[in-house]
């Protein structure tokens, strides 16, 4: 409990992935800044969805698809376990000027 601020699946009237409408709706509802938002997914469709929303997209290798598919889909980086997401965020933040 308390791990996720918001969870959604498919909803009537919202186009399915890889259309970014669902991502835009989530970001708006959470007040998320696109410049500091990261998309993590476990399929080629997820990677396309993140990129269609203008976000970096990490490929979660422990999920539905494997490393080869996620790499071929253009994942910005592959993550092999959930902790790798935090490592990625720390590295990106450390590289930011200021």
For each residue, the residues with C-beta under 8 A, 3 or more apart:
1:
2:
3:
4: 7
5: 30
6: 26 29 30
7: 4
8: 11 22 25 26
9:
10: 14 16 22
11: 8 14 22
12:
13:
14: 10 11 21 22 25
15: 19 21 22
16: 10 19 22
17: 22 45 46 48 49
18: 45 48 49 52
19: 15 16 22 49 52
20: 23 24 49 52 53 54
21: 14 15 24 25
22: 8 10 11 14 15 16 17 19 25 26 49
23: 20 26 27 39 49 50 52 53 55
24: 20 21 27 28 53
25: 8 14 21 22 28 29
26: 6 8 22 23 29 30 32
27: 23 24 30 32 34 37 53
28: 24 25 31 32
29: 6 25 26
30: 5 6 26 27
31: 28
32: 26 27 28 36 37
33: 36 37
34: 27 37 53 54 55
35:
36: 32 33
37: 27 32 33 34 55
38: 55 56 57 58 85 88 89
39: 23 46 49 50 53 55 56 57 58
40: 46 50 57 58 60 79 85
41: 45 46 47 49 50 57 58 59 60 63
42: 46 59 60 61 62 63 64 65 70
43: 46 47 63 64 65 69 70 73
44: 47 48 65 69 70 72 73
45: 17 18 41 48 49
46: 17 39 40 41 42 43 49 50 57 59
47: 41 43 44 50 51 57 59 70 73 74 75
48: 17 18 44 45 51 52 73 74
49: 17 18 19 20 22 23 39 41 45 46 52 53 57
50: 23 39 40 41 46 47 53 55 56 57
51: 47 48 54 55 57 74
52: 18 19 20 23 48 49
53: 20 23 24 27 34 39 49 50
54: 20 34 51
55: 23 34 37 38 39 50 51
56: 38 39 50 76 77 92
57: 38 39 40 41 46 47 49 50 51 74 75 76
58: 38 39 40 41 75 76 77 78 79 85 88
59: 41 42 46 47 65 67 70 71 73 75 77 78 79
60: 40 41 42 63 70 79 82
61: 42 66 67 70 78 79 80
62: 42 80 81 82
63: 41 42 43 60
64: 42 43
65: 42 43 44 59 69 70
66: 61 69 70
67: 59 61 70 71 78
68: 71 72
69: 43 44 65 66 72 73
70: 42 43 44 47 59 60 61 65 66 67 73 75 78
71: 59 67 68 74 75 78
72: 44 68 69
73: 43 44 47 48 59 69 70
74: 47 48 51 57 71
75: 47 57 58 59 70 71 78
76: 56 57 58
77: 56 58 59 88
78: 58 59 61 67 70 71 75
79: 40 58 59 60 61 82 84 85 88
80: 61 62 84
81: 62 84
82: 60 62 79 85 86
83: 86 87
84: 79 80 81 87 88
85: 38 40 58 79 82 88 89
86: 82 83 89 90
87: 83 84 90 91
88: 38 58 77 79 84 85 91 92
89: 38 85 86 92 93
90: 86 87 93 94
91: 87 88 94 95
92: 56 88 89 95 96
93: 89 90 96
94: 90 91
95: 91 92
96: 92 93
97:
98:
